[in-house]
Amino acid sequence: MTEIRTPRLLLRRWTDDDLAPMAEINSDPEVMRWIGDGSVRDLDETAEDIERWEEEWDEEGFGLFAVELLASGELIGSVGLSVAGDLPEVLPDVEISWRLGAQFWGQGYASEAAQAVLEFALQDRGLDRVVAVNRMGNDESENVLRKLDLVLDRETKHPEHGFALNVYSIDLTEYEA
């Protein structure tokens, strides 16, 4: 089983016990406002998400991790890698993304987990490049991207919803520099 430990977090594969707390995170309009069309997700939709994330682990050798606090074992969200299927123009690139419960924002958890996932992608999984897609106006996620040293690659629009997106990237040589 793939796990990553950081000073404060455990990034691990999903278990049945994660469904309810992740569904609670997905039901928060503040959390979901920057994701997809901004719609909240219910328990069944969250179960489908987790199943899809686990399938990607099995098929690709990477996916979204469940993120828990080491101190309490509490699930705080997801951070990980996925094939960037929502934005065909960046295929076949792999995207890094995160979604944490609002009560865990502003404490450096997203940056800590994303840095560990970026290292996992470029050094453990041998990826040459990682992208991140950020909806314009999501300044908090943009701050995380800066901390990860991802650089603006291009501006585009979401193919279905039409809102403005920034695509950031980093390749292995930039990461190692």
Secondary structure, 3 states (H helix, E strand, C coil): CCCEECCCEEEECCCHHHHHHHHHHHCCHHHHCCCCCCCCCCHHHHHHHHHHHHHHHHHHCCCEEEEEECCCCCEEEEEEEEECCCCHHHCCCEEEEEEECHHHCCCCHHHHHHHHHHHHHHHHCCCCEEEEEEECCCHHHHHHHHHCCCEEEEEEECCCCCCEEEEEEEEHHHHHC
